[in-house]
Amino acid sequence: WGAGHKNLKIGPEAATFFLGQLSPGKHTVVLCDFYYGESQTKGTFTIEGSDYGAYARLHEQMKGAVAASATFPEAKMKNASLEAEMKKLLENAGWRGIRRLAIVDKDWWIDRVSGGDSPVESRHMDAAAEACDAQGCYYKVCTFHQRSLLGGGFGRLELSHQGTRKPLPR
């Protein structure tokens, strides 16, 4: 399942979350699939009850199972000097106890000013970083950018985004 609203997995994880939020009474649930922004199929059903807490409890159990089965992303590129530079940027951003880092993209992604064949603005790459703290071990997929230089080539590496914290089993 892909990630959706609030970084929940679309499907059972998201369904139990939203059903667990319902107030007592009768509700109509609409299910749609989307393909490139357009719904191809739509269905509805009605649910009625005085307490939807069972869905919230089921959601918490699912979150625990997802966390217990979480795995660190696979490295798609090996570049020791780039990885070391990424670790330094993460440490400078306040990360402590980095255990490992894996570049999860096969190559750089090119960012263009307006898409298509427009001038190159920058390039970016994602890397997963694992660390442990008092709350446990986790990883985040972080994005690193290099701005395009007027004279050609790319500038220094920058940490541009730190992803959502995803717990890892110890």
C-alpha positions as CSV (number, residue, x, y, z in Angstrom):
1,W,0.0,0.0,0.0
2,G,1.2,3.5,-0.8
3,A,1.4,6.3,1.7
4,G,-1.5,8.8,1.9
5,H,-3.0,11.3,4.3
6,K,-0.9,11.8,7.5
7,N,1.6,9.3,6.1
8,L,-0.8,6.5,6.7
9,K,-0.7,3.5,4.4
10,I,-3.7,3.7,2.0
11,G,-5.9,0.7,2.7
12,P,-6.5,-1.1,6.0
13,E,-4.3,1.3,8.1
14,A,-6.0,4.4,6.8
15,A,-9.5,2.8,6.9
16,T,-9.2,1.8,10.6
17,F,-7.9,5.3,11.5
18,F,-10.8,7.1,9.8
19,L,-13.4,4.7,11.0
20,G,-12.1,5.0,14.6
21,Q,-12.6,8.8,14.4
22,L,-16.4,8.5,13.7
23,S,-18.9,9.9,16.2
24,P,-21.8,7.7,17.3
25,G,-24.5,7.4,14.7
26,K,-25.1,6.4,11.1
27,H,-22.5,7.2,8.5
28,T,-22.2,6.6,4.8
29,V,-18.7,5.6,3.6
30,V,-17.7,6.3,0.0
31,L,-14.8,4.3,-1.5
32,C,-13.2,5.6,-4.7
33,D,-10.2,4.5,-6.6
34,F,-8.2,7.2,-8.3
35,Y,-6.1,6.8,-11.4
36,Y,-4.2,9.9,-12.4
37,G,-6.7,12.1,-10.5
38,E,-9.9,10.5,-11.9
39,S,-12.1,7.9,-10.1
40,Q,-12.7,4.8,-12.2
41,T,-14.8,3.0,-9.6
42,K,-17.0,4.2,-6.8
43,G,-18.9,2.3,-4.1
44,T,-20.7,3.2,-0.9
45,F,-21.9,1.5,2.3
46,T,-23.6,2.6,5.5
47,I,-22.2,1.9,8.9
48,E,-24.2,2.5,12.2
49,G,-23.1,2.2,15.8
50,S,-22.8,3.8,19.1
51,D,-19.0,3.3,19.6
52,Y,-16.4,3.1,16.9
53,G,-13.5,2.6,19.4
54,A,-13.0,-0.9,18.2
55,Y,-11.6,0.5,14.9
56,A,-9.3,2.8,16.8
57,R,-8.0,-0.1,18.8
58,L,-7.6,-2.2,15.7
59,H,-5.7,0.7,14.1
60,E,-3.3,0.8,17.1
61,Q,-2.7,-2.9,16.8
62,M,-2.0,-2.5,13.1
63,K,0.5,0.3,13.7
64,G,2.3,-1.9,16.1
65,A,2.4,-4.7,13.6
66,V,3.7,-2.4,10.9
67,A,6.4,-1.0,13.2
68,A,7.4,-4.5,14.2
69,S,7.8,-5.5,10.6
70,A,9.5,-2.3,9.4
71,T,12.8,-2.7,7.5
72,F,15.4,-0.2,6.6
73,P,15.3,0.7,2.9
74,E,17.8,-0.9,0.5
75,A,20.7,1.0,-0.8
76,K,20.4,1.6,-4.6
77,M,23.7,3.5,-4.9
78,K,27.1,3.2,-3.1
79,N,29.2,6.3,-2.8
80,A,31.2,6.5,0.4
81,S,32.3,10.1,0.1
82,L,28.7,11.3,-0.7
83,E,27.3,9.2,2.2
84,A,29.9,10.8,4.6
85,E,28.9,14.3,3.4
86,M,25.2,13.4,4.0
87,K,26.0,12.2,7.5
88,K,27.8,15.4,8.3
89,L,24.8,17.4,7.2
90,L,22.4,15.3,9.3
91,E,24.7,15.7,12.3
92,N,24.7,19.5,11.7
93,A,20.9,19.3,11.6
94,G,20.8,17.8,15.1
95,W,20.9,14.1,14.4
96,R,22.6,12.1,17.1
97,G,23.6,8.4,17.1
98,I,23.4,7.8,13.3
99,R,23.8,4.1,12.9
100,R,23.7,3.8,9.1
101,L,22.8,5.7,5.9
102,A,21.8,4.3,2.6
103,I,21.3,6.2,-0.7
104,V,17.9,4.9,-1.8
105,D,17.9,6.5,-5.3
106,K,19.9,5.0,-8.2
107,D,21.0,8.4,-9.4
108,W,20.3,12.1,-9.1
109,W,16.9,13.5,-10.1
110,I,17.1,16.6,-12.2
111,D,14.8,19.6,-11.1
112,R,14.0,21.9,-14.0
113,V,12.7,25.5,-13.6
114,S,9.3,24.8,-15.4
115,G,9.6,21.2,-16.3
116,G,10.1,19.8,-19.8
117,D,13.2,21.1,-21.5
118,S,13.6,24.2,-19.3
119,P,16.9,25.1,-17.6
120,V,18.1,22.9,-14.8
121,E,17.5,24.5,-11.4
122,S,19.0,21.8,-9.2
123,R,19.3,18.0,-8.6
124,H,18.2,16.0,-5.7
125,M,18.7,12.5,-4.2
126,D,17.1,10.6,-1.2
127,A,18.9,8.7,1.5
128,A,17.5,6.8,4.4
129,A,19.2,7.4,7.8
130,E,18.8,5.3,10.9
131,A,19.3,6.5,14.4
132,C,18.3,5.6,17.9
133,D,17.3,7.7,20.8
134,A,15.4,7.4,24.1
135,Q,12.1,6.6,22.2
136,G,13.8,3.8,20.2
137,C,15.3,3.2,16.8
138,Y,13.9,4.8,13.7
139,Y,14.7,6.0,10.2
140,K,13.8,8.9,8.0
141,V,14.1,9.3,4.3
142,C,15.9,12.6,3.8
143,T,16.3,14.6,0.6
144,F,19.6,16.3,-0.4
145,H,19.8,19.0,-3.1
146,Q,22.6,20.6,-5.1
147,R,21.8,23.9,-6.8
148,S,22.8,24.4,-10.4
149,L,25.7,26.9,-10.9
150,L,25.7,29.6,-13.6
151,G,29.1,28.4,-14.8
152,G,28.0,24.8,-15.1
153,G,28.0,22.0,-12.6
154,F,26.4,21.9,-9.2
155,G,27.0,23.6,-5.9
156,R,27.5,22.2,-2.4
157,L,25.2,19.5,-1.0
158,E,22.3,20.7,1.2
159,L,19.9,18.9,3.4
160,S,16.5,20.1,2.1
161,H,14.0,17.8,3.7
162,Q,13.8,15.3,6.6
163,G,11.0,12.8,6.1
164,T,8.6,11.3,8.6
165,R,10.0,9.3,11.5
166,K,9.4,5.6,10.9
167,P,10.1,3.3,13.9
168,L,12.3,0.3,13.5
169,P,12.2,-2.8,15.8
170,R,15.2,-3.1,18.1
